[in-house]
Amino acid sequence: MTVFIVIYLLALCCYFKTRTSGNIKARAINKYLMATMYLVFAIVVFFKRYDFASYQTLLMAALILAWLGDIFLVFDFGRGGDFFLAGNICFVLYEQIVLVDRGGYGFRDFAWTYIVAAVMLAFVIFASGRWPDKIKMGKMRWPMTFYLSSIFMHGITGLALMLMMPGTNYSLMGLGSFLFMVSDIDLNLYRYVFNNNKWLVRFNSLTYFTGLLLIVISTAL
């Protein structure tokens, strides 16, 4: 695991450069390397530790969809977003099952996650409609709002894992999910508010790939 983490982080450091270099081929190779690394790591752990019929398969589906999102996003933002949307739904379902099955909680105990996500989404809808000259979503306003509903639920459910199952590997997974959400919020700020800000896009890469790293590591603990 240590060797995997070191190589992965070195690749991430390289991605800070290739992501903003303008060289699409170098960026794609670098990104595909990291995406394939986290997926292969998760697959190896899955076949060593879990049964195919378990709900852990739902997490594997989420990671495969995230991997497909990474593959397509470089060249097709819309198609990549579709895969991430489906992946977010799988992540949310898996983490809610964990809260019930491993945490012993009922739905009422984490119903607040829906409220928080709804408030966040309402703010996006209000702000994008109130200040369209500053939040330049244009025709992507409603598709992105729909996508953000899934990532908000994913990230806030991750927050629930951190708060309700502290000290467990699921808490680490929750942190990874929360960082995943932060990365997407940052990406939207980069695309629709602060264009051409290299530090924002690097922060997006940092939070996203660190989040995925924490999620897959949590499965091995």
PyMOL commands that set and color helices and strands:
alter all, ss='L'
color gray80, all
select helices_A, chain A and resi 2-18+24-49+56-73+77-101+107-110+112-130+138-164+169-192+198-220
alter helices_A, ss='H'
color red, helices_A
deselect
rebuild
show_as cartoon
